[in-house]
Amino acid sequence: MEFITAELILYIIIGIIAFDYIFERILDYLNSTYWSDELPEELSDIYEADKYKKSQQYLRVKQRFSLLVSSISFIAMILMLVLGGFAFLDQLTRSITPHPILMALLYFGILGLAADILSTPFSIYNTFVIEERFGFNKTTVRTFILDKFKGLFLGLIIGGGLLSLIVWIYISTGAWFWLIAWIVVSVFMIFMTMFYSNVIVPLFNKQKPLESGELREAIESYAFRVKFKLKNIFVLDGSRRSSKANAYFAGLGRKKRIVLYDTLINDLSNPELVAVLAHEVGHYKKKHTLIGMIYSIIQTGVMLFILSLFLKYPVLSEALGAEHASFHMGVIAFAILYSPLSFVIGLLANIMSRKHEYEADRYAGVTDDPEALKMSLKKLSVNNLSNLRPHPAYVFFHYSHPPLLQRMEALDKLNISSSPVAPS
């Protein structure tokens, strides 16, 4: 890399950021050309014209707001690079402490806090103006403030602890840095996959076991039919923040659990809720959670290996205006330079995720009632004011789930008989 100067790297970094900004704006424009006030025939049975028009208004407002936020972020990043903001912060932290671990903690702590302070007004506007205007917001000011402090606390404890360990590994292990750091991060990822719902979620939401009754009996009956061992069915109080509904599968092995938002239970009938659960069971049966985790671990290993190669060259820190090479400055420069490859890896992850969603839908359609699943997907899209006709390019680059109409079309092709059967 002797022929690559700090100035050239800075130009490359600015070019990457500018290209990403322009590319995202093109995708947003293409997506907006597919908006229409014409109600798709497939949804005419449950989607009223006024409700559909409201969804189009919601999409337009959200896009304009996204454009404002992304434009300000773009300008702020360019100014930080051109005016030497990253180098200034580096000098500030060096004047406080010479210790590399404390320096990295202070550097990223100040940077993260500044970013959070700048983004908070936009978060407030999105929550209390936009989401409130369209009837989604249930968050109180008190909950919003508490969430902020809890998030900062977790970032300090978990993020700070993990960062300290990684910097220490970098200082202590030399050439083996990437491999040891990969093992540490992988163990952390597996731990979070297994215990996130038990450890982190309770800090923000209450979870309680699903009470005995028709719904639990229907869920347990389905689980027994498909030979799915399920003891942990929880209801999460999502309604304290938003009227939007969701469900997810968490954990591995004996720690696995199904979590249903209370808003989901309120919006769907029991057969529709069982169909949603059947979809989540499909993810487990098809080992999608395990595959996704393995993919993330491999992705992390690749990133850390490339990072270990880049950190050998002080020119990365110099590109950001620093007088002395450091781990934290090298990481900032690397994160931007790595973003094109990260984009490609994320694109592949989205393609895999959409494939998994189709597979989980098919599993639910075969083992339960495809019509109930279709109705649940319709209701969720209506209640969440989802974009029913996104541009194919936008879907390709950004969607982790297939659009509603494509999922319905795939379910229609199943031609399942009226009697669901358990897979062999």
N, C-alpha and C positions, 0 to 999 in steps of 0.2 A: 504493500500500500504506500510505498515511498513516493510514487508519482501522484498520489491523491492528496491534495492540499486541504487545509481546514476551510479555506474559502470555497472550494469546490463542493465539499460536503455540506456546507451551509446552503449553497444554492440548490443542491439535491434535496435537502430537507424542506426548503421552502417550496420547491417544485412539487414534492409529494403532497404536502399539505394543500397547496393550491389545486392540484389535480383532483384530490379527494373531494374538496369543496365543490368544484365545478361539476364533477361527475354526479355527486349527490343531488345537485340542483337540477341536472338534466333528468335524472330518474324521477324526481318530484314532479317536474313538468310533464313528463310522459304519463305519470300516474294520474295527474289531474285531467288529462285529455280523455280519460276513460270514465270520468264522473258523468252521471246522467240522472236526470230527475225521473226517467222512465223506470218504472218498477219491473224487475225481472218476473216473468210469468211464474217461475218456480216458487216464488215467495208470496204470491198474491193471496194465498190462503190465510196467511197470518200477518202479513206486512201491510198496514194501511198506508195510503198515499202520503198523508201528513207525516207519519212516522218516518217513512223513507226519505222524504224531503228534509226532515230534521237530521237524518244521518248524513246527507250530503253537505248540509251546513256545518255539521260537526267536523267532517273531514277537511273542509276548506279552512275553518278556523284553526284547526290543529296544524295544518300545513303552513299557514301564514306565521303562526307562532313558532313552529320549528325553524322556518326560514330566518326569523329574527334571532333566535337563540344561536343557531349555527353560524350566522353571519357575524355576530358579536364574538363568538368563540374563535372564529377564523381570524378576525382582526386582532383580537387579544394575543393569539399565538404568534402571528406575524410580528406584532410589535415587540413581544418578548424576545424574539429571535433577532430582529433588526436592531433594537435598542440595547441589547445585551442584558435583558432581565434575568435570564438564567445565570449568567456570569456574576451579576450583582448579588444575587441570592447566595451564590457559592462563596463570594468574598465575605458576605455577612456571616454565614455559618462558620467559616474559617476563623473569623475574628472572635467567635464565641468559644469554639473548642477545636483542638487539633486532632481529637480522637476520631478515626474514620467511621466507627459505628455510630457514635453520637452525632457526628457531622451529617451522615446519611439520614438518620432519624429526624434531625432538626430541619434538614433541607426539604425532605419530602413532607414533613409535618407542616411546615410553613406554606409550601406550595399547595398541599391539599386543603389546608384551612382557607387560604386565599381563594382557591377555586370554589370552595363551598360557600364562602361569603358572597362571591359574585353571582353564583347560580341560585342562591336562596330567593331573591326577589322574583325570579322567573318561576321557580317552583311554587311560590306563594300564589302568583298570578294564575298558573296553570290549575292549581288545586281549588282556590277559592273564587276564581272568576270563570275560567273556561269550564272546568268540570262541574262547578256549581250551576252555571247557566244551562247546561244540558242535563241536569238532574242526576249526576253521578256522585257528586261529593257528599260524603257523610263525615268527613274529618273535622274535628273541632280544632280550634286554635291551640288548645292545651295538648291534644294528641299530636299535632304537627310539631310543636316545640319539643315535646318529649321524644318523639321519633328522631328529631335532629340530634339531641343530646345523646340518645342511645346509639345512634349511628356513629357519632364522633367517638364515643367511648369504645365501641367495638373496633373501630378503625385504629384507635390508639393501642388497645390491648392485643388484638389479634394481628392486625396489620403491622404494628410496630414490633411485636414479638417475632413474627415471621421474617420481617425485613432485617432485624438485628441478627437473626440466626444465619440468613443468607449472606450478609456482609461478612460475618465472622468466618463462614465457610470459605468465602472468596479470599479473605486475607490469609487463612490458615492452610488451605489445601492446594493452592496453585493450579496445576494442570487438571487435577481431579475435581475442581470446583463444580463443573456442570453436572457431573455424575452424582456427587454427594447431594448437591442442591436438588437435583431431580428426584432422588429417593425421598428426601425430606418433604418436598412439595407434594409428591405423589401420595405419601402417607397422610398428609394433611387433607388432600382432596378426597381420599377414601373415607377418612374420618368424618369430614363434613357431609359426604353423601349419605353416610349411615346415620349420623346423629344431628344433622342440621335441624330437622323438624322437632327433635327433642330438646336441643340446647338453645338454638338461636330464635326460632319462631316464638317460643313462649315469652321472650322479652318484648315482643311487639303485639302478639295476639293471644287470645285465650283459645285453647283447644280442649274439647271435652269429648269423651266417647259418645258415639251415636247411641241414643236411647233405644231401649227395646220397643218394638212396634212393627207395623207392617213394612216399613222401609228396611229396617235392619233384617227382618226375616226374609224379605225378597233378595237383599244383597247376599245374605248368608246362603240362601238356597241356590243362587247362581254360582257362588264361589264353590259350593259343594259339588255342583254339577260339572264344573270344569276342573275339579280337583286342584283348587287354589286355596292353600292354607292362609286364611285371613282372620286374625283376631283383632287387629288394630284398625278400627274405623273411627275416624275423628271428624268432628265438625268444628270449623274455624270461624271465628266471628269477623269475617271480612266486611260485614255491613257497618262496622264502626268507622270504616274509612271510605268505602265506595259501595255503590249499588251494583257494580259489575260482579259477575259470577265466575267461579273457576273451580277446578278440582285438580289434584295432582297426586302422583305416586312418589313416595319417598322411602329411602332406606334400602338395605339389602338383607337377604336372609331372614332371620327371625326379627330383625329390626324394621322390616318393611311395614308400611302403613299407607292406607288410603285416607286422604284429607279432602273433605267436601266443604266448600264455603257455605255458610248459612244462606247466603243470597241464592246459591244454586238450588238448595233445597226448597226455597220459597218460590223459585221461578219454574221448576220442572215437576212433572208428575213422577210417581214412584217408578213406573216402567221406564221413563226417560232417564231417571237417575241411575237405574240399574244398567241401562245402555251406556251411560257415561262411564260408570265403573267398569263395565265390560271392556271398554276402550282402554282404560288404564291397566286392567289386567292383561290385555293384549300386549301392551308394552313390556310387561314383566315376562310373559310367556315367550315372547319373541326375543328376550334378552336385550332389549333396546337400552335399558338403563346401564347394563354392563358394557355394551358396545360403546355407548356414548362416553362412559368413564374411561375406557381403554383409549379411545380416540383422543380424549382430552389429555391423558397422561402422555401419550406419544407426542402430541402437539407441544406439550410443555417441555419434554425432553429435547425436541428439535430446537425450540426457542432458546433454551438454556445453553445448548451446545454452540449455537451460532453466537449467542451473547458472549460466551467465553472466548471465542475467537476475536470478536470485535474489541473486547475490553483490553486486549493486548496493545492496542494502538492509541497513544495519547491524543492523536489528531481528532478523535471523536470529541473529547472535552474541549479541545482548542477551537473546534468548529462552532461551539456555543459561546466562545469568548473567554473561556477559563484560562488562567495562567498556569494552573497545575492540573494534571490528570487526576481523576477521582472516580470511584465506583458510581456515585450518584449522577455525575455529569455524563459519564459514559452510558449509563442506563437511559437517560433522557434522550440522548442522540440516537441510541440504538432503537428505542421504542418507535421512533418516527421512521427510521430507515427500514425497520422490520415490518412496518404496517402494510406494505404491498403484499408481502408473503402471508402475513396474518389475514389479510383480506381474502386471499385465495383459499387458505385453510378454513376460514369461516364460511366461505362459499360452499366448499365441499361438505362442511358440517350441516349447512342448511339443506343441501340436496339430500344428504343422508337422513336428516330429520324429517323432511317431507315424505320420503319413502317409508320411514317408520310410521308416520301418521296414517298413511294409506294402509299399511299392514295391520296396525292396531284397529282401524276402522273395519277392515275385513274380518279380523278375528271377532270383533264385537258383533258384526253382522251375521257371521256363521253360528256363533254360540248363543246369540240372544236374538233380539228383534231389530232388524235393520231399519224398519220404519220408525221405531222409537228413537233410535240413534239419529236419524235424519231430522226428526222433529226437535230433538234436544239441540242439535247444531243450529237449526233455524232459529229457535228461541234465543239461544245465546248470542247469535249474530244480531238479531233484532234488538235485544235488550242492551247490548254493548255498542250499538250503532256502528258495527263493523263495515269495512269497505267490501262490498259484495262483488265489485268488478275492478279489481286492481289491474294495472298494466302488467302483461307477462314479464317484461324486463324487470319491473320492480319486484315482482314475486320471485323471480330467479335470483336476484341479488340479496333480497332482504327477508323473505318469508321463511320461517322455520316450519310453518304449517301450510298445507295447501289451502287455497281459497275455498269458501263454502260451496260454491256451485260445482267445483271440480270434485269435492268430496262426496257431494250428493250424487253426482253422475257415476262415480266409482261404486257407490253403494247400490245404485240402480242396476248395475251390471252383474250383481251377485246372483240374482234370480234364486234367492233362498226360499225354501218352502216355509210354510207357516209354522213348522215345528222345529225350533232350534235344537241343535244336537251338540253334544260336547265333542271336542276334537279328540282324536285318538292319540 
